[in-house]
Amino acid sequence: MTKSEIVSTEAGDARITWHPGRKPWTVLAVGHGAGGGIEARDLVALAAALPAHGVTVALVEQPWRVAGKKLAPAPRTLDTGWRGLWPALVRPGLPVIAGGRSAGARVVCRTGAELGAAAVLALSFPLHPPGKPEKTRADELLGTALPTLVVQGGNDPFGKPGEFPEGEYGLVEVPHADHGFAVPKRAPLGQDEALDLLTAEVTAWAASLR
């Protein structure tokens, strides 16, 4: 049974929607990107699949989304919101995996270690703006100082898996998927199969952290 709570931060009120795990042993807190909210298909899939494996999933809405704004603020403000809501994610005896998609992935890469996260999950990490590979954000990913998993669509214009630098992190490709993990109808991998692959890989990685 899900429940939501409002958390006040210096950037405004954030919202956490909890999907309790069965005999939970960890919390996966996942933030959304700059172009959407927690209704993103990958976040919905994780919230549906992981609780059965003992992972409590907390879907986090940044203050700008809660306030009904259409444009995300500057990265510094996103970090402020995430830092402010972090204490509400901590449950006694449960390590917290800091996760996010797109802009949210950048937030957790930048703040995970300082906040005491157990690991970092980066979904659709925006390695660079589309068509501008020279404007790399690899330093954020390589600087997490935590166990890190990147899950990337094979056709993500913000960075295809083959563009990622070598480093001490895991990288999973969802074949044919775009930045939102949508796959074209002509692809040999169906949409449900793509999301099943994503959730299975995240589940296995989370279990390896125990």
C-alpha positions as CSV (number, residue, x, y, z in Angstrom):
1,M,0.0,0.0,0.0
2,T,1.5,3.3,-1.1
3,K,1.5,6.5,0.9
4,S,2.8,10.0,0.2
5,E,4.2,12.6,2.5
6,I,5.2,16.3,2.0
7,V,8.7,17.3,3.1
8,S,9.8,20.9,3.5
9,T,13.1,21.9,2.1
10,E,14.9,25.2,1.5
11,A,13.9,24.8,-2.2
12,G,10.2,24.4,-1.3
13,D,8.0,21.4,-0.5
14,A,9.0,18.0,-1.9
15,R,6.9,14.9,-2.0
16,I,7.8,11.3,-1.3
17,T,5.6,8.4,-2.4
18,W,6.4,5.2,-0.6
19,H,6.1,1.7,-2.0
20,P,6.9,-0.5,1.0
21,G,9.1,-3.5,0.5
22,R,8.2,-7.0,1.7
23,K,10.5,-7.6,4.7
24,P,12.6,-4.6,3.6
25,W,16.3,-4.6,3.9
26,T,17.0,-1.4,1.9
27,V,15.4,1.8,0.5
28,L,15.8,2.9,-3.1
29,A,15.0,6.6,-3.3
30,V,14.6,7.7,-6.9
31,G,14.2,11.2,-8.2
32,H,12.8,12.2,-11.6
33,G,14.3,14.1,-14.5
34,A,13.9,17.7,-15.7
35,G,11.3,16.8,-18.3
36,G,8.8,14.9,-16.3
37,G,7.9,13.4,-12.9
38,I,7.6,10.1,-11.1
39,E,5.2,8.8,-13.8
40,A,8.2,8.0,-16.0
41,R,8.0,4.4,-17.2
42,D,11.2,3.3,-15.6
43,L,10.3,4.7,-12.2
44,V,6.9,3.2,-12.3
45,A,8.4,-0.2,-13.3
46,L,10.9,-0.1,-10.4
47,A,8.2,0.8,-7.9
48,A,6.1,-2.1,-9.1
49,A,8.8,-4.8,-9.2
50,L,11.3,-4.1,-6.4
51,P,9.2,-4.2,-3.3
52,A,8.6,-8.0,-3.8
53,H,12.4,-8.3,-3.4
54,G,12.6,-6.5,-0.1
55,V,13.4,-3.1,-1.5
56,T,11.2,-0.2,-0.3
57,V,11.0,2.2,-3.2
58,A,10.6,5.9,-2.5
59,L,9.6,8.0,-5.5
60,V,10.7,11.6,-4.9
61,E,9.2,14.7,-6.5
62,Q,11.3,17.8,-6.4
63,P,9.8,21.0,-5.1
64,W,9.4,22.5,-8.6
65,R,7.2,19.6,-9.7
66,V,5.2,19.8,-6.5
67,A,4.7,23.5,-7.1
68,G,3.3,22.8,-10.6
69,K,6.1,24.5,-12.5
70,K,7.0,23.3,-16.0
71,L,10.7,24.0,-16.0
72,A,13.3,22.6,-13.7
73,P,15.6,25.0,-11.8
74,A,19.3,25.2,-11.8
75,P,21.3,22.1,-10.7
76,R,22.3,23.8,-7.5
77,T,18.6,24.2,-6.5
78,L,17.9,20.6,-7.4
79,D,20.7,19.6,-5.1
80,T,19.3,21.8,-2.3
81,G,15.9,20.1,-2.6
82,W,17.5,16.6,-2.5
83,R,19.6,17.4,0.5
84,G,16.6,18.8,2.3
85,L,14.4,15.8,1.8
86,W,17.1,13.2,2.4
87,P,16.6,12.8,6.2
88,A,13.0,11.8,5.5
89,L,14.2,8.9,3.4
90,V,16.3,7.3,6.2
91,R,14.7,4.5,8.1
92,P,16.3,2.7,11.1
93,G,18.5,-0.1,10.0
94,L,17.9,0.4,6.3
95,P,20.6,1.6,4.0
96,V,19.5,4.1,1.3
97,I,20.4,3.7,-2.3
98,A,20.3,7.2,-4.0
99,G,18.7,6.9,-7.4
100,G,17.6,9.2,-10.1
101,R,16.8,9.5,-13.8
102,S,18.4,12.0,-16.2
103,A,18.8,15.3,-14.2
104,G,17.9,13.3,-11.1
105,A,20.8,11.0,-11.8
106,R,23.2,13.9,-11.9
107,V,21.8,15.1,-8.5
108,V,22.5,11.7,-6.8
109,C,26.0,11.4,-8.4
110,R,26.9,14.9,-7.0
111,T,25.4,14.4,-3.5
112,G,25.3,10.7,-2.7
113,A,28.6,10.4,-0.8
114,E,28.1,13.5,1.3
115,L,24.6,12.4,2.3
116,G,25.7,8.9,3.3
117,A,24.0,6.9,0.6
118,A,24.9,3.2,0.3
119,A,25.2,3.4,-3.5
120,V,24.1,5.3,-6.5
121,L,21.7,4.3,-9.3
122,A,21.8,6.5,-12.4
123,L,19.0,5.9,-14.9
124,S,19.5,7.5,-18.3
125,F,22.5,9.5,-17.1
126,P,22.8,12.6,-19.4
127,L,26.4,12.2,-20.3
128,H,26.2,15.2,-22.6
129,P,23.5,17.4,-24.3
130,P,22.2,15.8,-27.5
131,G,24.6,16.4,-30.3
132,K,27.2,18.0,-28.1
133,P,29.5,15.1,-26.9
134,E,32.2,17.7,-26.1
135,K,30.1,19.0,-23.2
136,T,30.7,15.9,-21.1
137,R,29.4,15.4,-17.5
138,A,31.5,12.4,-17.0
139,D,33.2,13.9,-14.0
140,E,30.0,13.8,-12.0
141,L,29.6,10.1,-12.7
142,L,33.2,9.2,-12.1
143,G,33.2,11.2,-8.8
144,T,30.5,9.4,-6.9
145,A,33.0,7.5,-4.6
146,L,30.2,4.9,-4.1
147,P,29.1,1.6,-5.8
148,T,27.3,2.9,-8.9
149,L,25.1,1.4,-11.6
150,V,24.2,3.2,-14.8
151,V,21.3,1.9,-16.8
152,Q,21.3,3.5,-20.3
153,G,19.2,3.1,-23.4
154,G,21.1,1.9,-26.5
155,N,19.8,4.8,-28.5
156,D,19.9,7.5,-25.8
157,P,20.8,10.9,-27.5
158,F,22.2,12.1,-24.2
159,G,24.9,9.4,-24.3
160,K,24.9,6.0,-25.8
161,P,26.5,3.2,-23.7
162,G,29.5,3.1,-26.0
163,E,30.3,6.7,-25.3
164,F,30.7,6.2,-21.6
165,P,34.3,6.4,-20.2
166,E,35.9,3.5,-18.3
167,G,35.5,3.7,-14.6
168,E,34.6,1.8,-11.4
169,Y,30.9,1.6,-12.1
170,G,28.5,-0.9,-13.7
171,L,26.8,-0.1,-17.0
172,V,23.7,-1.9,-18.3
173,E,22.4,-1.3,-21.7
174,V,18.7,-1.5,-22.6
175,P,18.9,-2.3,-26.3
176,H,17.1,0.1,-28.7
177,A,15.8,2.2,-25.9
178,D,15.8,6.0,-26.0
179,H,16.3,8.5,-23.1
180,G,12.9,7.5,-21.6
181,F,13.5,3.8,-22.2
182,A,10.9,3.7,-24.9
183,V,11.7,1.2,-27.7
184,P,10.4,1.5,-31.3
185,K,7.7,-0.9,-32.4
186,R,10.1,-2.4,-35.0
187,A,12.7,-3.3,-32.4
188,P,13.2,-7.0,-31.6
189,L,12.9,-6.1,-27.9
190,G,9.3,-5.2,-26.8
191,Q,8.5,-2.4,-24.4
192,D,7.6,-4.8,-21.6
193,E,10.7,-6.8,-22.2
194,A,12.8,-3.7,-22.0
195,L,11.4,-2.7,-18.7
196,D,11.7,-6.3,-17.4
197,L,15.4,-6.2,-18.3
198,L,15.8,-2.9,-16.5
199,T,14.1,-4.0,-13.3
200,A,15.9,-7.4,-13.3
201,E,19.3,-5.7,-13.6
202,V,18.6,-3.2,-10.9
203,T,17.2,-5.9,-8.6
204,A,20.3,-8.1,-9.1
205,W,22.6,-5.1,-8.5
206,A,20.8,-4.1,-5.3
207,A,21.0,-7.6,-4.0
208,S,24.7,-7.6,-4.6
209,L,25.1,-4.7,-2.2
210,R,23.7,-6.7,0.8
